[in-house]
Amino acid sequence: MARNRSGKSRRIAAKDSVVVIGMGRFGQAIALELVEETTEVLGLDMDADVVQSLSGRLTHVVRADSTKEEVLRQLAVHEFSRAVVAIGTNLEASILTASLLVSFGIPNVWAKATSEAHGRILSQLGVHHVVYPEHDMGQRVAHLVRGRMLDYIEFEDDFAMVKTRTPSTMVGRSLAESAIRTRYGLTVVAVKRKGEGFTYATAETVLHEDDTIIVAGRTHQTEQFSELH
């Protein structure tokens, strides 16, 4: 049974709660961030020391073997609508756990993949969201290192959003005058003045030298735009 902060045992599967399986660095980061955002979390791990270290920090944390269907059912994992398999080092446990969660009919299952082959297996099992934390972070940092980007988010279907500085050729001109969409195939989504917060951009927005802008468009085009000076 799951234990709450008061030490009492009870099952949880609240509408907005999440079960996170595997309390390594990745799993802990997800679970603790969810709790910080007031989401109830049931954390599962096989390591008693890890479970003990998280006691009182997560809504519920239990030492359990997630490859056993009866164990997951006793913890009411099958009643959750969102689950994360954050197991990375034990591929067999990752695959067996993901398979059970999918068989339960949980509508949103995320799973960490440590390789393309691992990810393919998870996808074939029916996992809804396969993530590659190390690969994705490495790719993101590489984009930041090579250009003038301040931040970078790549989505599926060759689409990205980039936070960057105003190119010198566009300083003092409105977005309509700069014709960014026509020339670069991009849309300026928001602008941040120095010392102020972000505001939505319009055709009349005039870009200043110290402005931070967020642009959206095709991945290659956003990369090229961020390299303009």
C-alpha positions in Angstrom: 0.0 0.0 0.0 1.1 3.6 -0.6 2.0 5.7 2.4 1.1 9.3 2.8 3.1 12.0 4.7 1.3 11.1 7.9 2.4 7.5 7.6 -1.1 6.1 7.0 -1.6 3.6 4.3 -4.1 4.1 1.5 -4.5 3.8 -2.2 -4.4 6.8 -4.5 -5.6 7.3 -8.0 -6.9 10.9 -7.9 -8.0 12.3 -11.2 -4.9 14.5 -11.6 -2.4 12.2 -9.8 0.6 10.6 -11.5 2.5 7.4 -10.9 6.3 7.6 -11.5 8.1 4.3 -11.6 11.9 4.4 -11.2 13.3 6.9 -8.7 16.7 7.6 -10.4 17.7 11.1 -11.2 15.3 11.4 -14.1 12.4 9.9 -12.1 13.1 12.0 -9.0 13.3 15.2 -11.1 9.9 14.5 -12.6 8.2 13.4 -9.4 9.6 16.3 -7.3 8.6 18.9 -9.9 5.1 17.5 -10.1 4.8 17.7 -6.3 6.1 21.3 -6.4 3.2 22.0 -8.9 0.7 20.5 -6.4 0.2 17.2 -8.3 -0.2 14.1 -6.2 2.5 11.6 -7.0 2.9 7.9 -6.3 6.6 7.0 -6.6 7.8 3.4 -6.9 11.3 2.0 -6.7 13.0 -1.3 -5.8 15.7 0.4 -3.7 14.8 0.8 -0.1 17.3 3.5 0.5 16.0 5.6 -2.3 12.4 5.1 -1.1 13.4 6.1 2.4 15.2 9.3 1.1 12.0 10.4 -0.6 9.7 9.7 2.3 7.9 12.9 3.1 9.0 14.6 -0.1 6.5 12.8 -2.4 2.8 12.4 -1.7 3.4 8.6 -1.6 6.5 6.5 -2.1 6.7 2.7 -2.0 9.3 0.0 -2.4 7.8 -2.3 -5.0 8.6 -4.5 -8.0 6.9 -2.8 -10.9 7.2 -5.9 -13.1 4.6 -7.8 -11.1 1.0 -7.2 -12.1 -0.4 -8.1 -8.7 1.8 -5.6 -7.0 0.8 -2.8 -9.3 -2.9 -3.7 -8.9 -2.5 -3.7 -5.1 -1.3 -0.2 -5.3 -4.2 0.8 -7.7 -1.7 1.7 -10.4 -4.3 0.5 -13.0 -6.6 3.3 -11.9 -4.2 6.1 -12.8 -4.7 8.0 -16.0 -1.0 9.2 -16.2 2.1 7.1 -15.6 5.8 7.6 -16.2 8.3 4.7 -16.6 11.6 6.4 -15.6 13.6 3.1 -15.4 16.8 3.5 -17.4 19.4 1.0 -16.4 17.3 -2.2 -16.3 15.9 -2.6 -19.8 13.9 -5.7 -18.9 12.2 -4.0 -16.0 11.5 -1.0 -18.2 9.9 -3.0 -20.9 7.9 -5.3 -18.6 6.6 -2.3 -16.6 5.6 -0.4 -19.7 3.8 -3.4 -21.1 1.8 -3.8 -17.9 0.8 -0.1 -17.8 -0.3 -0.3 -21.4 -2.3 -3.5 -20.8 -4.1 -1.7 -17.9 -5.4 0.7 -20.5 -3.8 3.8 -18.8 -4.5 6.5 -21.4 -1.2 8.4 -21.0 2.0 6.5 -20.5 5.4 8.1 -20.8 8.6 6.0 -20.8 12.3 6.8 -20.8 14.3 5.2 -23.6 18.1 4.9 -23.4 18.6 3.9 -27.0 16.8 3.9 -30.4 16.2 0.2 -30.1 14.8 0.5 -26.6 12.5 3.3 -27.8 11.3 1.2 -30.7 10.3 -1.6 -28.4 8.5 0.8 -26.1 6.6 2.3 -29.1 5.7 -1.2 -30.4 4.3 -2.0 -26.9 1.9 0.9 -27.3 3.6 3.5 -25.0 2.1 6.8 -25.9 5.1 9.1 -25.3 8.7 7.8 -25.6 11.3 10.3 -24.4 15.1 10.3 -24.8 16.3 12.6 -22.0 20.1 12.4 -22.7 19.7 12.7 -26.5 17.2 15.5 -26.3 19.2 17.5 -23.8 22.4 17.0 -25.8 20.7 18.1 -29.0 19.3 21.2 -27.2 22.6 22.2 -25.7 24.4 21.7 -29.1 22.0 24.2 -30.7 22.6 26.7 -27.9 26.4 26.3 -28.2 26.6 26.8 -31.9 24.6 29.9 -32.3 23.2 33.0 -30.6 20.2 31.2 -29.2 19.2 31.8 -25.6 16.9 28.9 -25.5 15.6 26.3 -28.0 12.6 23.9 -28.1 12.1 21.5 -31.0 8.8 19.9 -31.6 7.8 17.1 -33.9 7.1 17.6 -37.6 10.2 19.8 -38.1 8.9 22.8 -36.0 10.9 24.7 -33.3 10.7 27.8 -31.1 13.8 29.8 -30.4 14.6 32.6 -27.9 17.2 34.9 -29.3 18.4 38.6 -29.6 17.1 41.0 -32.2 19.4 41.0 -35.3 21.1 44.3 -35.9 19.4 44.7 -39.3 16.0 44.7 -37.7 16.6 47.2 -34.9 14.3 50.2 -35.0 11.9 48.6 -37.4 8.5 47.2 -36.9 7.8 43.5 -37.6 5.7 44.5 -40.6 8.7 46.5 -42.0 11.1 43.8 -41.2 9.0 41.3 -43.2 10.4 38.4 -41.1 7.6 36.1 -42.1 8.1 36.7 -45.8 11.9 36.7 -45.8 12.6 33.9 -43.3 9.3 32.0 -43.1 9.1 32.7 -39.3 6.7 34.3 -36.9 7.8 36.4 -34.0 5.6 35.2 -31.2 6.7 37.5 -28.3 9.1 40.3 -27.4 10.8 41.1 -24.1 12.1 44.5 -23.3 15.0 44.9 -21.0 13.7 44.9 -17.4 10.2 43.9 -18.5 8.3 40.7 -19.1 7.3 39.1 -22.4 4.4 40.5 -24.4 2.7 39.2 -27.5 4.2 40.6 -30.7 2.1 42.4 -33.3 2.8 43.8 -36.8 3.3 47.2 -35.2 5.8 46.0 -32.6 9.2 47.8 -33.1 12.3 45.8 -32.3 15.0 47.3 -30.1 18.6 46.4 -29.8 18.3 44.9 -26.3 15.1 43.0 -27.0 14.8 39.3 -26.5 12.4 37.7 -29.0 10.8 34.3 -29.5 10.4 33.1 -33.0 8.6 30.0 -34.3 8.9 28.1 -37.6 10.7 25.3 -39.4 13.7 24.0 -37.4 16.3 24.9 -40.0 14.9 28.4 -40.6 14.9 29.2 -36.9 18.5 28.0 -36.7 19.5 30.2 -39.5 17.7 33.2 -38.1 19.4 32.9 -34.7 22.7 33.2 -36.4 21.9 36.6 -37.9 23.9 39.5 -36.4 
